[in-house]
Amino acid sequence: MVRAGEKNEYPKASGYLVNGALLTYIAGLFLMIAFCSPYWVKSFEETFSQFKNMGLWEYCFEDFRYPYYQFDHLFNGCHHVFSQEFHVIREWILPPWLMAVQAFVTMSFLLSFGSQVIMALQLCRWPLDFILRYEWILSAIDFVCVTTTTVFMFFAVAVFGGSHVRRDWLMYPNYNYLCWSYGLAVISFFFHGFAAVCLYYEARQSYKFRRESKSLVMQMQPNPQHNLRW
């Protein structure tokens, strides 16, 4: 059995894991703001455009008339893309390429925060026996999740950046510009990429020392013969 003075004599989290987790948490924060905020594209104030701004899940209009809608209806205010207000123009405001961007960012969000939960357990070393025994597997999962997030975020920002000026989407695309929510998504992509590099070295290091960690777990188990003496 491990003595009271020896309970803290187990391998702490490596510097690669600490740095990778920190970068992933920062990237996740930027990703969450970009995911929720409606400022991926915004119109210039001096153009007095009927379109005001949009995000992945929300559009804002002011006295906007959709020319292909047979009724004289004005769209006003900010509404969710799946709201009843935008039901008649949903196919226009949600082209296939934008739905692909939504899918990439949503999967990135889930993978990033899922890996953050695993890294939090590794940093806290809880449960200790499980972490020490399977840390090399957990580190490999972290690396795969963050790397996949990086790839998905690259596709998301590349597709959106190249398609937001399409004339079959928002009218008068020259009146609009990429706004700060898109910028945060780009920053999140880079931070996830840097985190993936750190987690790659962490996974290699954990795999290298997996036998030592397993031996340490065996030494930490209670000794039945020691109990029989008492």
Secondary structure as GFF3:
##gff-version 3
##sequence-region A 1 230
A	DSSP	three_ten_helix	4	6	.	.	.	ID=ss1
A	DSSP	alpha_helix	15	36	.	.	.	ID=ss2
A	DSSP	beta_strand	41	43	.	.	.	ID=ss3
A	DSSP	three_ten_helix	45	47	.	.	.	ID=ss4
A	DSSP	beta_strand	51	54	.	.	.	ID=ss5
A	DSSP	beta_strand	58	64	.	.	.	ID=ss6
A	DSSP	beta_strand	75	80	.	.	.	ID=ss7
A	DSSP	three_ten_helix	87	89	.	.	.	ID=ss8
A	DSSP	alpha_helix	90	93	.	.	.	ID=ss9
A	DSSP	alpha_helix	96	124	.	.	.	ID=ss10
A	DSSP	alpha_helix	128	163	.	.	.	ID=ss11
A	DSSP	three_ten_helix	173	175	.	.	.	ID=ss12
A	DSSP	beta_strand	176	178	.	.	.	ID=ss13
A	DSSP	alpha_helix	180	208	.	.	.	ID=ss14
A	DSSP	alpha_helix	210	220	.	.	.	ID=ss15
A	DSSP	alpha_helix	224	229	.	.	.	ID=ss16
###
